[in-house]
Amino acid sequence: MAESRTLTPLAVAALALLAEGPSHPYEMYQTLVQRSEDRLVKVRPGSLYHTVDRLARHGLVRATGTEREGNRPERTTYAITEDGTLALGERIADIIGTPVNEFPEFPLGLGESHNLPAETVIALLRKRVGLIRADVAVYDKAIRTVRAKSLPAKYWVDVRYQRAMAEADAATLEALIHDLESGALSWDEEKH
């Protein structure tokens, strides 16, 4: 299905939530934030409503009813369709099985860091490592929380992956800092 390739990360997250059961976009937004999935997917209520509308136009979700609570606007509840389930599975398989260069900015900055004084680079790397280590602590807390709740590991493999990547990132940058401080990596060489 060609439709699966066009699924944005937010569309994947929305379809995955609807695969768990019918929901309305605001409830989906709250669930994503509660699960801290907003660390994986850029999500705002407005963008989620737009995404669900687009999924409905493509037949990947369907409206199942509307409800109103008090003075609040009507909320339309959606469910995933069979085509949506197929598209979701295909897109997840594509994401997992096919590496894509996502062009993050940090490697560019690191590659051009020779344009800054070594002391500045070391200070900035220390700051970055501190922030990464804080993220590792957040991942560790999340892992303890889900283990305490006996949540099956298949629902939080992304947290384990992110923690391992953050740990590797911090360790690599700490080694770079060491090389800069020890002189193993000379910063004063002439440019060629």
Summary of the structure (lengths in Angstrom):
residues: 192
radius of gyration: 21.8
end to end distance: 50.1
largest distance: 70.8
contacts: 476
relative contact order: 0.10
helix: 67%
strand: 7%
